């Protein structure tokens, strides 16, 4: 699913994370439902991005974060750590509505002239 990234997003810029969904055998899987949330390391939701539904999800979805999604929060002076949590369900021979969960961690760089 989503993965830990060693990449940096620019403060209040645009950043894309691709969530890929795979079944128990590691094959690409079109999921039935999918949603995502954006938090800091303490689990505080950023920019009201909690349980954002992905309409008509497939086996790979680009999640676009921008502007206030990538704004530094009060007390973050140099950089901010963000966690994108993705949750989905799928059907297989093993059962129905099986859960998939994953997260991606990334850093927001504080830009000099962004206010």
N, C-alpha and C positions, 0 to 999 in steps of 0.2 A: 504494500500500500504506500502511504507516504513514507518518507525516509528522513533520517537526520542529515542535515545539509551543513557543509562547512562553507557556507556562502554568506555574503552580506547584502542586505537590502539598504538602499539609500533612504534616509529619513524623508517621509512624506512623498516618496517617489512611487514607482510601480514595481511590483514583484510578483512573479508567477510561480506557483508550485503545482506540479502535475501529480495527481493521485492516480495510481494504477491499481486496479483490483485484480486479484488472482485467487483461484479456488484452492482447495486443499492439495491439489497436485501441482500447483505453481503455474497453471494455465490462465491466460487472460479470461476474465469473467465479467460479463455484463451483470451489473447488480440491480436489484429491485428498488432499493432505496439508498440514498446517500445524503449525508449532512456533514457540516464542518463547523468548528468553533476556533476562535483565535484568543489565546491567553498569554499572559506573561508566565514566568516560571512559578509564581505563587498560585496560579490558577485564576487570577483576576481576568475577567473577560475584557477584551480590548474592543473599543468602538461598537459596542452592542452586538458583536459578531458571535452569537451563541446559537447553535443548532440551525445554521443557515442551510436550508434545503437545496439540494442539487436536483433540478427538475429533469426528468428523463435521463437518469445517469447511464453511462456506458462503462466499458472496461477501463477507460482512461479519461480523466477530467482535469482541465486546467482551472485552478482556483486563482483568481486575480485579486491581489491585495494592492490598495493604493491609498494615497492621501492620509486620512486620519487612521486607517488601518496600520500605517507605518509611522505614526507620530510617536515621539518619545513621551513618556508619561512623567508626571511630577516625581522628582527625585532621581530620574535617570539623566545623568549628565554627560556621559561619554558614549554609551551604547546601550541598547536594549535587547534583551533576549526574548524571542517570541516562540510560541508553540502553536502549530496548526494541528488540531486533532480532527481526524476524519473517521466517521463511522458509517457502515453500510450493512446491508443484508443481501443475501443471495440464496438461491435454491440449488441443490445438487442431489446426487443419488444418496447422499448421507442424510438429507433432511431439507426442510423448508425454513426459510427465514433465518439462515445461519448468519452469525455476526462476523463482520470484519472490522478491525479497529487498527489505527496506526496514527503516528504523529511525525511531524517534521519540525525541527528546531532550526532557527536562523537568527542572525544578529542584525540589528538595525544600527547603522553608523550615523552618528550625530554630525550633520553638516554645519559648517561654520555660519552661514548666513540664513538658515531656515529659522523662521520665528513662529 
